[in-house]
Amino acid sequence: MTDPRFTKLATLLVNYSTKIKKGDCALLDMIDVPDEFVVELIRAVRAAGGTPLVEVRRPRVSRELLLGTTEKHATLIRDLELRRMKKVQAYIAIRGAANASENSDVPSDRTAMFSRITRPVQNYRVNQTNWCVLRWPTPSMAQAAGLSTEAFENLYFDVCTMDYARMARAMVPLQRRMKRANRVHLKSPGTDLQFSIKGIGAQMCKGDRNIPDGEVFSCPVKDSVNGVIQFNTPTIYSGTKFENVRLAFKDGKVVEATSNNTKKLNEILNTDAGARYVGEFSLGFNPYILNPMCDILFDEKIAGSLHFTPGQAYEECDNGNRSAVHWDMVLIQRKEWGGGEVWFDSELIRKNGTFLPKDLKPLNPQHLK
């Protein structure tokens, strides 16, 4: 018998997140996802009047391809996948992984080359399709979260099938405030960072791009970032885990970067000219996600968190920065994580993870659950 949670999630992804309609073609990009759920997703696409295409990938196979990739190989992949992407109106990617560190031994320069050459595929997908990307719950994710497999699966489906329409309504005042803000000041232990978001705009993330969701993002004016930020959550990039990342900025550029693996951190930030500039600033507030689990689609939505992103900017909130890198790094500001403040111009917007203005209080966890 099909797990009813599978049906509920598949229906949400098709009808709410990507809004597939009659005549649409949908690419279902599946990485280590149970066949039972893929079948439910295919059925949901067909029920909406769409035509499903399915790509099944395996991380160990993908690693082997990356280990020996060349510019010729990467260019062929780009051309084939871009042609396919241009044939679809919707894209749903579900990414499971038995081992989150599968690509940790792929050389950084090879990963950077492959990302740079294939970037147009992601750019087209992000800007030209109705897309949604999410993880699939695995024992390795449960382990990273410090939970049993069953407890993590229960958390996963609670988070992924919550009332995103209700959350969307609560986001509107924050989006409005971010659109009209000029100066942003972030304060936390080890963090004193200032920048401008004037004229950049703001975008609500309400379950129609990522699941789980729960953030409103903007982007710094490219050369406006000055100060230092100390992240207090671990982050995985290309299979390597980084902790205690500290970035110092001058006129928008990362001029000093340290972590538990400073050498590899700087190798990634040297991928291209845009990797040392910032492409996103966001506030997270999903009430079900309280602690990091080394999975950015969850961690960037942690209640009382913010993330700051070296690399590529999104066209919806664009400062002109272009890069093969887009690396969301997370700082939790709830009191038990050291606290912190977010200021828009002269107003304290959030303190110790709690929104203070009356119009933003519906975004606090006790109101969203």
Secondary structure, 3 states (H helix, E strand, C coil): CCCHHHHHHHHHHHHHHCCCCCCCEEEEEEECCCHHHHHHHHHHHHHCCCEEEEEEECHHHHHHHHHCCCHHHHHHHHHHHHHHHCCCCEEEEEECCCCCCCCCCCCHHHHHHHHHHHHHHHHHHHHHCEEEEEECCCHHHHHHHCCCHHHHHHHHHHHHCCCHHHHHHHHHHHHHHHHHCCEEEEEECCEEEEEECCCCCCEEECCCCEECCCEEEECCCCCCCEEEEECCCCEEECCEEECCCEEEEECCEEEEEECCCHHHHHHHHCCCHHHHCEEEEEEECECCCCCCCCCHHHHCCECCEEEEEEECCCHHHCCCCCCCCECCEEEECCHHHCCCEEEECCEEEEECCEECCHHHHHHCHHHHC
